[in-house]
Amino acid sequence: MIVPPPRQELAILTMTFANLPQPLAAALEGHGYTALTPVQSAVTEAEAHGRDLVVSAQTGSGKTVAFGLAMAGELLGDEATLPFATAPLALVVAPTRELALQVSRELTWLYAPTQARIATCVGGMDPSRERRALSHGAHIVVGTPGRLRDHLERGALDLSALRCVVLDEADEMLDMGFREDLEELLDATPEGRRTLLFSATMPKPIEALARRYQRDALRISTVGEARGHGDIAYRAVAVAPAEIEAAVVNLLRFHEAETAMLFCATRDNVRRLHATLVERGFTAVALSGEHSQSERNNALQALRDRRARVCVATDVAARGIDLPSLSLVVHVEIPRDAETLQHRSGRTGRAGKKGTAVLIVPFPRRRRVEMMLRGARINADWVDVPTPEAIRAQDRERLLETILAPVETDEADMEIARTLLEQRTAEELAAALVRAHRAALPQPEELLSGTDEGRKQATHRAGFEDVVWFRMDVGRRQNADPRWILPTLCRRGHASRQEIGAIRIAPNDTWFQVPRAIADRFADAVRRTADPEGGDENGIHIEPAPDGPREMARDNRRGAANDGPRGPRRPMRGRPEGKPHRKGPPRQRG
């Protein structure tokens, strides 16, 4: 098993590409390569030549170029160019249309000096055009399992001359239910062909596939003990559930990434967030299962052409997308597991470039996210959502850098500049330039849960002498915090932040004040915004508590004396029969 040297050693290693075919070495140098990535270096070692390979490598590690280099010996031999082919010499199978198209683009520039003909066969494209491309002779065929199987069964795809087959992201293909398609394709290939199996993980189904279709395969692993991607900085921000979209706006404005990708769990959420961002002035595109292949292609091209800077997508739609300018990934909705977290985040920090992944975490779900991060061995910094003041400070730095950068001008530009100077002072012109720049930027959001004013709502204020106490069934043990409690109360009770008084947080309960003048209106709004069980989407119940938290300190002292700091609590008296309390409220007077 080959384990390549770590990235930091490769960064200072000067590669001459002497062990590569000359046309491919020239293509790499022309594309700006000065060194091979670990997986690319490993597959070109002498021990790997001519052998079947099982390669474990993370997304963004240069896998496409790696298997392009690995199969060069079978395709080129000692020749500099490829002769006309009546049947494909190499087959690359990828799980999604986007990944297959990306692989085709990468192999096109890598094999351009060899005059290779590459055909792409994916769902959503014109199959008759693909059949014509296959009939005219293609050296390399790239496609998705279903479309390739269709061409094979119709007699348009001839695999009899195949010398090499590559299964890219094989674990994803098995997870997506393509086992039968892959087996039919592999069964149609010659016995002597090489099989290169690339997979980010190696579950048992992958090992079974390797045993059946490979011979004496060499294992190559570039996945280290730390599962988090080394070139990705992970951050997490905790917000009130009602302020997630505002947090997205501020994160985009603070980072001002050349390209950013936002992940949502459902098509509806993608549609809603995309509409919100476009309305706020962001140039954004959407990718989900409801979009046609043409719409997806147009969206990706807009990102590559810089006509759009933000992509809102579901997990499935974003598989296989590679955007070199992508430097920010935002998990708008928490990924379902650690593998999804890493797959999403792996869209950035690719091929040695740095990237940032930010998780937006509703306050009640922070503990779950912390457990997920520990399980994935990812160290994430918990930070506050960028404030408008921090965003404006960043804007100032970027504005100065942009305006003071050297620019090329022609005589027409200088003539306009002289005319402007005749009519306005230099200071007035500079101010107009700054104003024009700021006017083009979306305005940041003032998050209630992240401001000093919001945090001060937990203290008593003048005008709250006549109040009614209410109670929530969450406390310190459930990560209760005024930063998310206050927005939750405003949303549930249809109240402003000025209408919420003191907030008292106990181990299992939270008490807060509402002016008596609006108490009935507040209670009615809470009932109307509750689910059938009386809670909200996070299971939080709110109810009037006329006696207030006066007994709370005494109960806590009793609990500490009798049962220890985390001893059992006495149930609330007078609670409706058949509706047990979930988190043990404090005792009240009878």
TAQUILIN-V167886 format. One record per pair of residues at least 12 apart in sequence whose C-alpha atoms are under 10 Angstrom apart, sorted by the first residue. I is the first residue (numbers start at 1). J is the second residue. Records with the same first field share a line. If there is no record, write none. Layout:
BEGIN
I: J / J
END
This chain:
BEGIN
1: 47 / 48 / 54 / 55 / 217 / 218 / 219 / 220 / 221
2: 39 / 42 / 43 / 45 / 47 / 48 / 55 / 218 / 219 / 220 / 221 / 222
3: 38 / 39 / 42 / 219 / 220 / 221 / 222 / 223 / 224
4: 37 / 38 / 39 / 40 / 41 / 42 / 43 / 45 / 220 / 221 / 222 / 223
5: 37 / 38 / 39 / 41 / 42 / 222
6: 37 / 38 / 222 / 224
7: 36 / 37 / 38 / 222 / 230 / 352
9: 38
10: 35 / 36 / 37 / 38 / 41
11: 34 / 35 / 36 / 37 / 352
12: 35
13: 34 / 35 / 36
14: 34 / 35 / 36
15: 33 / 34 / 35 / 36 / 41
16: 29 / 34 / 35 / 36
17: 29 / 33 / 34 / 35 / 36 / 41 / 44
19: 44 / 45 / 46
20: 44 / 45 / 69 / 70 / 72 / 73
21: 69 / 72 / 73 / 76 / 77 / 78 / 79 / 80
22: 78 / 79 / 80 / 113 / 114
23: 76 / 79 / 80 / 81 / 110 / 111 / 112 / 113 / 114 / 115
24: 68 / 69 / 72 / 80 / 109 / 110 / 111 / 112 / 113 / 114
25: 69 / 110 / 113
26: 110 / 111 / 113
27: 109 / 110 / 111 / 112 / 113 / 114
28: 65 / 109 / 110 / 111
30: 109 / 110
31: 109 / 110
36: 62 / 65 / 66 / 351
37: 61 / 62 / 63 / 65 / 66 / 222 / 351 / 352
38: 57 / 61 / 62 / 63 / 66 / 221 / 222 / 223
39: 55 / 56 / 57 / 58 / 61 / 62 / 63 / 64 / 65 / 66 / 67 / 220 / 221 / 222 / 223
40: 61 / 62 / 63 / 64 / 65 / 66 / 67 / 68 / 69 / 70 / 222
41: 66 / 69 / 70
42: 55 / 66 / 70 / 220 / 221 / 222
43: 55 / 63 / 66 / 67 / 68 / 69 / 70 / 71 / 218 / 220
44: 66 / 67 / 69 / 70 / 71 / 72 / 73
45: 70
47: 218
48: 70 / 217 / 218 / 219 / 220
49: 70 / 71 / 72 / 73 / 74
50: 70 / 71 / 72 / 73 / 74 / 164 / 193 / 194 / 195
51: 70 / 193 / 194 / 195 / 196 / 214 / 215 / 216 / 217 / 218
52: 164 / 165 / 166 / 193 / 194 / 195 / 196 / 197 / 210 / 213 / 214 / 215 / 216 / 217 / 218 / 219
53: 67 / 70 / 166 / 194 / 195 / 196 / 197 / 198 / 210 / 214 / 215 / 216 / 217 / 218 / 219 / 220
54: 167 / 195 / 196 / 197 / 198 / 199 / 202 / 206 / 207 / 210 / 214 / 217 / 218 / 219 / 220 / 221
55: 67 / 168 / 169 / 196 / 197 / 198 / 199 / 200 / 201 / 202 / 217 / 218 / 219 / 220 / 221 / 222 / 223
56: 169 / 197 / 198 / 199 / 200 / 201 / 202 / 219 / 220 / 221 / 222 / 223
57: 169 / 198 / 199 / 200 / 201 / 220 / 221 / 222 / 223 / 224
58: 169 / 198 / 199 / 200 / 201 / 221 / 222 / 223 / 224 / 227 / 228 / 229 / 342 / 343 / 346 / 350
59: 169 / 199 / 200 / 229 / 320 / 322 / 342 / 343 / 344 / 345 / 346 / 347 / 348 / 349 / 350 / 351
60: 229 / 231 / 320 / 322 / 324 / 346 / 347 / 348 / 349 / 350 / 351 / 352 / 353
61: 222 / 223 / 229 / 346 / 349 / 350 / 351 / 352
62: 350 / 351 / 352
63: 103 / 168 / 169 / 198 / 199 / 351
64: 92 / 99 / 102 / 103 / 104 / 105 / 106 / 107 / 110 / 166 / 168 / 198
65: 103 / 106 / 107 / 110
66: 198
67: 92 / 107 / 165 / 166 / 167 / 168 / 196 / 197 / 198
68: 90 / 92 / 103 / 106 / 107 / 108 / 110 / 111 / 166
69: 107 / 110 / 111
70: 164 / 166 / 196
71: 89 / 90 / 163 / 164 / 165 / 166 / 194 / 195 / 196
72: 90 / 111 / 164
73: 163 / 164
74: 89 / 90 / 162 / 163 / 164 / 193 / 194
75: 89 / 90 / 114 / 116 / 139 / 140 / 162 / 163 / 164
76: 114 / 116
79: 114
80: 113 / 114 / 115
81: 111 / 112 / 113 / 114 / 115 / 116
82: 111 / 113 / 114 / 115 / 116 / 117 / 139
83: 114 / 115 / 116 / 117 / 139
84: 115 / 116 / 117 / 136 / 137 / 138 / 139
85: 116 / 117 / 135 / 136 / 137 / 138 / 139 / 140 / 161
86: 134 / 135 / 136 / 137 / 138 / 139 / 158 / 161
87: 134 / 135 / 136 / 137 / 138 / 139 / 140 / 141 / 157 / 158 / 159 / 160 / 161 / 162
88: 117 / 118 / 119 / 134 / 137 / 138 / 139 / 140 / 141 / 157 / 158 / 159 / 160 / 161 / 162 / 163 / 164
89: 138 / 139 / 140 / 141 / 158 / 159 / 160 / 161 / 162 / 163 / 164 / 165 / 193
90: 118 / 138 / 139 / 140 / 141 / 142 / 159 / 161 / 162 / 163 / 164 / 165 / 166 / 193 / 194
91: 118 / 119 / 139 / 140 / 141 / 142 / 143 / 148 / 159 / 162 / 163 / 164 / 165 / 166 / 167 / 185 / 189 / 195
92: 104 / 120 / 140 / 141 / 142 / 143 / 144 / 145 / 148 / 164 / 165 / 166 / 167 / 168 / 196
93: 121 / 122 / 141 / 142 / 143 / 144 / 145 / 146 / 148 / 165 / 166 / 167 / 168 / 169 / 170 / 173 / 182 / 185 / 197
94: 122 / 142 / 143 / 144 / 145 / 166 / 167 / 168 / 169 / 170 / 172 / 173 / 320
95: 122 / 143 / 144 / 145 / 146 / 167 / 168 / 169 / 170 / 171 / 172 / 173 / 174 / 175 / 176 / 177 / 178 / 319 / 320
96: 122 / 123 / 143 / 144 / 145 / 146 / 169 / 172 / 173 / 176 / 316 / 317 / 318 / 319 / 320 / 321
97: 120 / 121 / 122 / 123 / 124 / 125 / 143 / 144 / 145 / 147 / 293 / 296 / 297 / 317 / 319 / 320 / 321
98: 122 / 144 / 293 / 296 / 297 / 300 / 317 / 318 / 319 / 320 / 321 / 322
99: 122 / 142 / 143 / 144 / 168 / 169 / 318 / 319 / 320 / 321 / 322
100: 120 / 121 / 122 / 141 / 142 / 143 / 144 / 168 / 320 / 321
101: 120 / 121 / 122 / 142 / 143 / 144 / 297 / 320 / 321
102: 142 / 320 / 321 / 322 / 323
103: 120 / 142 / 143 / 168 / 320 / 322
104: 118 / 119 / 120 / 121 / 140 / 141 / 142 / 143
105: 118 / 120
107: 140 / 142
108: 140
111: 140
115: 139
116: 137 / 138 / 139 / 140
117: 133 / 134 / 136 / 137 / 138 / 139 / 140 / 141
118: 133 / 134 / 137 / 138 / 139 / 140 / 141 / 142
119: 131 / 132 / 133 / 134 / 136 / 137 / 138 / 139 / 140 / 141 / 142 / 143
120: 133 / 134 / 138 / 140 / 141 / 142 / 143 / 144 / 147 / 148
121: 133 / 134 / 141 / 142 / 143 / 144 / 145 / 146 / 147 / 148 / 150 / 151
122: 142 / 143 / 144 / 145 / 146 / 147 / 148 / 293
123: 143 / 144 / 145 / 146 / 147 / 148 / 293
124: 147 / 292 / 293 / 294
125: 147 / 293 / 294
127: 147 / 150 / 151
128: 151 / 156
130: 147 / 151 / 156 / 157
131: 151 / 154 / 155 / 156 / 157
132: 156
133: 156
134: 151 / 156 / 157 / 158
135: 156 / 157 / 158
139: 162
140: 162 / 164 / 165
141: 157 / 165
142: 165 / 166
144: 173 / 178 / 181 / 182
145: 167 / 173 / 178 / 179 / 180 / 181 / 182 / 183 / 184 / 185
146: 178 / 180 / 181 / 182 / 185
147: 181
148: 181 / 182 / 184 / 185
149: 180 / 181 / 182 / 183 / 184 / 185
150: 181
152: 184 / 185 / 188
153: 184 / 185
158: 188 / 189
159: 185 / 186 / 187 / 188 / 189 / 190
160: 188 / 189 / 190 / 191 / 193
161: 189 / 190 / 192 / 193
162: 188 / 189 / 190 / 191 / 192 / 193 / 194
163: 189 / 190 / 191 / 192 / 193 / 194 / 195
164: 189 / 190 / 192 / 193 / 194 / 195 / 196
165: 185 / 186 / 189 / 193 / 194 / 195 / 196 / 197
166: 194 / 195 / 196 / 197 / 198
167: 182 / 195 / 196 / 197 / 198 / 199
168: 196 / 197 / 198 / 199 / 200
169: 197 / 198 / 199 / 200 / 201 / 320
170: 182 / 197 / 198 / 199 / 200 / 201 / 202 / 205 / 206 / 209
171: 197 / 198 / 199 / 200 / 201 / 202 / 203 / 204 / 205 / 206
172: 199 / 200 / 201 / 319
173: 199 / 206
174: 205 / 206 / 209
175: 205
179: 205 / 209
182: 209
183: 209 / 212 / 213
186: 213
187: 213
191: 213 / 214
192: 215
193: 214
194: 213 / 214 / 215 / 217
195: 210 / 213 / 214 / 215 / 217
196: 210 / 214 / 217 / 218
197: 209 / 210 / 214 / 217 / 219
198: 220
199: 221
200: 221 / 222 / 223 / 339 / 343
201: 221 / 223 / 339
225: 377
226: 376 / 377 / 378 / 379
227: 338 / 339 / 342 / 375 / 376 / 377 / 378
228: 338 / 341 / 342 / 345 / 346 / 373 / 376 / 377 / 378 / 379 / 380
229: 342 / 343 / 345 / 346 / 348 / 349 / 350 / 355 / 378
230: 349 / 350 / 352 / 354 / 355 / 378
231: 346 / 348 / 349 / 350 / 351 / 352 / 353 / 354 / 355 / 356
232: 327 / 328 / 329 / 345 / 346 / 347 / 348 / 349 / 350 / 352 / 353 / 354 / 355 / 356 / 357
233: 328 / 345 / 348 / 349 / 354 / 355 / 356 / 357 / 358 / 378 / 379 / 380 / 381
234: 329 / 345 / 355 / 356 / 357 / 358 / 359 / 373 / 378 / 379 / 380 / 381 / 382
235: 330 / 356 / 357 / 358 / 359 / 360 / 379 / 380 / 381 / 382 / 383 / 384
236: 330 / 331 / 357 / 358 / 359 / 360 / 361 / 366 / 369 / 370 / 379 / 380 / 381 / 382 / 383 / 384 / 385
237: 251 / 358 / 359 / 360 / 361 / 362 / 363 / 366 / 380 / 381 / 382 / 383 / 384 / 385 / 386
238: 359 / 360 / 361 / 362 / 363 / 364 / 365 / 366 / 382 / 383 / 384 / 385 / 449 / 450 / 483 / 484
239: 360 / 361 / 362 / 363 / 364 / 365 / 366 / 384 / 385 / 447 / 448 / 449 / 450 / 483 / 484 / 485 / 487
240: 360 / 361 / 362 / 363 / 364 / 447 / 448 / 449 / 450 / 481 / 482 / 483 / 484 / 485 / 486 / 487 / 488
241: 360 / 361 / 362 / 363 / 364 / 365 / 484 / 485 / 487 / 488 / 491 / 537 / 538
242: 362 / 447 / 448 / 449 / 484 / 487 / 488 / 490 / 491 / 492
243: 362 / 445 / 446 / 447 / 448 / 449 / 450 / 484 / 487 / 488
244: 332 / 333 / 360 / 361 / 362 / 447
245: 272 / 273 / 276 / 277 / 332 / 360 / 445
246: 276 / 385 / 444 / 445 / 446 / 447 / 448
247: 332 / 360 / 384 / 385 / 386 / 387 / 444 / 445 / 446 / 447 / 450
248: 262 / 273 / 277 / 330 / 331 / 332 / 358 / 360 / 385 / 386 / 444 / 445
249: 276 / 277 / 280 / 282 / 385 / 386 / 442 / 443 / 444 / 445
250: 385 / 386 / 387 / 388 / 390 / 391 / 442 / 443 / 444 / 445 / 446 / 447
251: 328 / 330 / 358 / 360 / 385 / 386 / 387 / 391 / 444 / 445
252: 277 / 282 / 309 / 310 / 328 / 329 / 330 / 386 / 391 / 442 / 444
253: 282 / 386 / 388 / 390 / 391 / 392 / 394 / 395 / 441 / 442 / 443 / 444 / 445
254: 385 / 386 / 387 / 388 / 390 / 391 / 392 / 393 / 394 / 395 / 444
255: 327 / 328 / 356 / 386 / 391 / 394 / 395
256: 309 / 310 / 327 / 328 / 391 / 394 / 395 / 398
257: 309 / 310 / 325 / 326 / 327 / 328 / 329 / 355 / 356
258: 303 / 306 / 308 / 309 / 310 / 324 / 325 / 326 / 327 / 328
259: 284 / 303 / 304 / 306 / 308 / 309 / 310 / 311 / 323 / 324 / 325 / 326 / 327 / 328 / 329 / 348
260: 284 / 303 / 308 / 309 / 310 / 311 / 312 / 323 / 325 / 326 / 327 / 328 / 329 / 330 / 347 / 348 / 356 / 357
261: 284 / 285 / 286 / 309 / 310 / 311 / 312 / 313 / 318 / 323 / 326 / 327 / 328 / 329 / 330 / 331 / 332 / 344 / 345 / 347 / 348 / 357
262: 274 / 286 / 310 / 311 / 312 / 313 / 314 / 315 / 318 / 328 / 329 / 330 / 331 / 332 / 333 / 344 / 357 / 358
263: 287 / 311 / 312 / 313 / 314 / 315 / 317 / 318 / 329 / 330 / 331 / 332 / 333 / 334 / 335 / 344 / 345 / 359
264: 288 / 312 / 313 / 314 / 315 / 330 / 331 / 332 / 333 / 334 / 335
265: 288 / 313 / 314 / 315 / 316 / 331 / 332 / 333 / 334 / 335 / 336
266: 288 / 289 / 313 / 314 / 315 / 316 / 333
267: 286 / 287 / 288 / 289 / 290 / 291 / 312 / 313 / 314 / 317
268: 288 / 290 / 314
269: 312 / 313 / 314 / 332 / 333
270: 285 / 286 / 287 / 288 / 311 / 312 / 313 / 314 / 332
271: 285 / 286 / 287 / 288 / 290 / 312 / 313
272: 312
273: 286 / 312 / 313 / 332
274: 286 / 287 / 310 / 311 / 312 / 313
277: 310 / 312 / 442
278: 310 / 442
279: 442
280: 441 / 442 / 443 / 444
281: 440 / 441 / 442 / 443
282: 308 / 309 / 310 / 440 / 441 / 442
283: 302 / 303 / 306 / 307 / 308 / 309 / 310 / 311
284: 299 / 302 / 303 / 307 / 308 / 309 / 310 / 311 / 312
285: 298 / 299 / 300 / 302 / 303 / 307 / 308 / 309 / 310 / 311 / 312 / 313
286: 299 / 300 / 310 / 311 / 312 / 313 / 314 / 317
287: 299 / 300 / 311 / 312 / 313 / 314 / 315 / 316 / 317 / 318
288: 312 / 313 / 314 / 315 / 316 / 317 / 318
289: 313 / 314 / 315 / 316 / 317 / 318
290: 317
291: 317
296: 317
299: 311
300: 321 / 322 / 323
301: 323
303: 323 / 325 / 326
304: 322 / 323 / 324 / 325 / 326
306: 325
309: 325 / 326
310: 326 / 328 / 329
311: 326 / 329
312: 330 / 332
314: 333 / 344
315: 335 / 340 / 341 / 343 / 344
318: 343 / 344 / 347
319: 343 / 344 / 347
320: 343 / 346 / 347
321: 346 / 347
322: 346 / 347 / 348 / 350
323: 347 / 348 / 350
324: 347 / 348 / 349 / 350 / 351 / 353
325: 348 / 349 / 350 / 353 / 355
326: 347 / 348 / 349 / 350 / 353 / 354 / 355 / 356
327: 347 / 348 / 349 / 350 / 353 / 354 / 355 / 356 / 357
328: 345 / 347 / 348 / 349 / 354 / 355 / 356 / 357 / 358
329: 344 / 345 / 346 / 347 / 348 / 349 / 355 / 356 / 357 / 358 / 359
330: 344 / 345 / 356 / 357 / 358 / 359 / 360
331: 344 / 345 / 357 / 358 / 359 / 360 / 361
332: 358 / 359 / 360 / 361 / 362
333: 359 / 360 / 361 / 362
334: 359 / 360 / 361 / 362 / 365 / 368 / 369
335: 359 / 369 / 372
336: 369 / 372
337: 369 / 372 / 373 / 375 / 376
338: 369 / 371 / 372 / 373 / 374 / 375 / 376 / 377 / 378
339: 372 / 376
341: 357 / 359 / 372 / 373 / 376
342: 357 / 376 / 378
344: 357
345: 357 / 358 / 359
357: 380
358: 380 / 381 / 382 / 383
359: 380 / 382
360: 385
362: 484 / 538
363: 478 / 479 / 480 / 481 / 483 / 484 / 485
364: 474 / 478 / 479 / 480 / 481 / 484 / 485 / 538 / 539 / 540
365: 478 / 479 / 538
366: 478 / 479
367: 478 / 479
370: 382
384: 449 / 450 / 451
385: 447 / 449 / 450 / 451
386: 444 / 445 / 446 / 447 / 450
387: 444 / 445 / 446 / 447 / 450 / 451
388: 443 / 444 / 445 / 446 / 447 / 451
389: 444 / 446
390: 444
391: 443 / 444 / 445
392: 438 / 443 / 444
395: 437 / 438 / 441
396: 434 / 438
399: 433 / 434 / 437 / 438
400: 434
403: 430 / 433 / 434 / 437
417: 429
447: 483 / 487
448: 483 / 484 / 486 / 487 / 490 / 497
449: 481 / 482 / 483 / 484 / 485 / 486 / 487 / 488
450: 482 / 483 / 484
451: 483
452: 483
453: 497 / 498
454: 482 / 483 / 484 / 485 / 486 / 487 / 497 / 498
455: 481 / 482 / 483 / 484 / 485 / 486
456: 482 / 483 / 501 / 502 / 503
457: 482 / 483 / 486 / 497 / 498 / 499 / 500 / 501 / 502 / 503
458: 481 / 482 / 483 / 485 / 486 / 500 / 501 / 502 / 503 / 504 / 505 / 512 / 513
459: 500 / 501 / 502 / 503 / 504
460: 500 / 501 / 502 / 503 / 513
461: 498 / 500 / 501 / 502
462: 501
463: 499 / 501 / 515
464: 499 / 500 / 501 / 502 / 513 / 514 / 515 / 516
465: 501 / 513 / 515 / 516
466: 513 / 514 / 515 / 516 / 517
467: 500 / 501 / 502 / 512 / 513 / 514 / 515 / 516 / 517 / 518 / 519 / 546 / 548
468: 501 / 512 / 513 / 514 / 515 / 516 / 517 / 518 / 519 / 520 / 544 / 545 / 546 / 547 / 548
469: 501 / 502 / 503 / 511 / 512 / 513 / 514 / 515 / 516 / 519 / 543 / 544 / 545 / 546 / 547 / 548 / 549
470: 503 / 510 / 511 / 512 / 513 / 514 / 519 / 522 / 523 / 542 / 543 / 544 / 545 / 546 / 547 / 548 / 549
471: 503 / 504 / 505 / 509 / 510 / 511 / 512 / 513 / 541 / 542 / 543 / 544 / 545 / 546 / 548 / 549 / 585
472: 485 / 489 / 505 / 508 / 509 / 510 / 511 / 512 / 535 / 540 / 541 / 542 / 543 / 544 / 545 / 585
473: 506 / 508 / 509 / 510 / 511 / 535 / 539 / 540 / 541 / 542 / 543 / 581 / 582 / 583 / 584 / 585
474: 505 / 506 / 507 / 508 / 509 / 510 / 511 / 539 / 540 / 541 / 542 / 582 / 583 / 584 / 585
475: 504 / 505 / 506 / 507 / 508 / 509 / 510 / 511 / 583 / 585
476: 505 / 506 / 507 / 508 / 509 / 510
477: 505 / 506 / 507 / 508 / 509 / 566 / 583
478: 507 / 508 / 509 / 583
479: 507 / 508
480: 505 / 506 / 507 / 508 / 509 / 510
481: 503 / 504 / 505 / 510
482: 503 / 504 / 505 / 510
485: 503 / 510 / 512
486: 500 / 501 / 503 / 512
488: 536 / 540
489: 512 / 522 / 526 / 542
490: 522 / 526
491: 525 / 526 / 529
492: 522 / 523 / 524 / 525 / 526 / 527 / 528 / 529 / 530 / 535 / 536 / 542
493: 519 / 521 / 522 / 523 / 524 / 525 / 526 / 527 / 528 / 529 / 542
494: 521 / 522 / 523 / 524 / 525 / 526 / 529
495: 514 / 518 / 521 / 522 / 525
498: 514
499: 513 / 514 / 515 / 518 / 519 / 522
500: 512 / 513 / 514 / 515
501: 513 / 514 / 515
502: 514
504: 548 / 549 / 552
505: 549 / 552
506: 549 / 552 / 553 / 556 / 585 / 586
507: 552 / 556 / 565 / 566 / 583 / 584 / 585 / 586
508: 569 / 582 / 583 / 584 / 585 / 586
509: 549 / 552 / 583 / 584 / 585 / 586
510: 542 / 549 / 585
511: 542 / 543 / 544 / 545 / 548 / 549 / 552
512: 544 / 545 / 548 / 549
513: 544 / 545 / 548
514: 544
519: 544
520: 544
522: 544
523: 542 / 543 / 544
526: 541 / 542 / 543
527: 541 / 542 / 543
530: 542
533: 579
541: 581
545: 588
547: 588 / 589
548: 588
549: 586 / 587 / 588
550: 586 / 587 / 588 / 589
551: 586 / 587 / 588 / 589
552: 585 / 586 / 587 / 588
553: 586
554: 586 / 587
555: 569 / 570 / 586 / 587 / 588
556: 569 / 586 / 587
568: 584
569: 583 / 584 / 585 / 586 / 587
570: 584 / 585 / 586 / 587 / 588
571: 583 / 584 / 585 / 586 / 587 / 588
572: 584 / 585 / 586 / 587 / 588 / 589 / 590
573: 585 / 586 / 587 / 588 / 589 / 590
574: 588 / 589 / 590
END
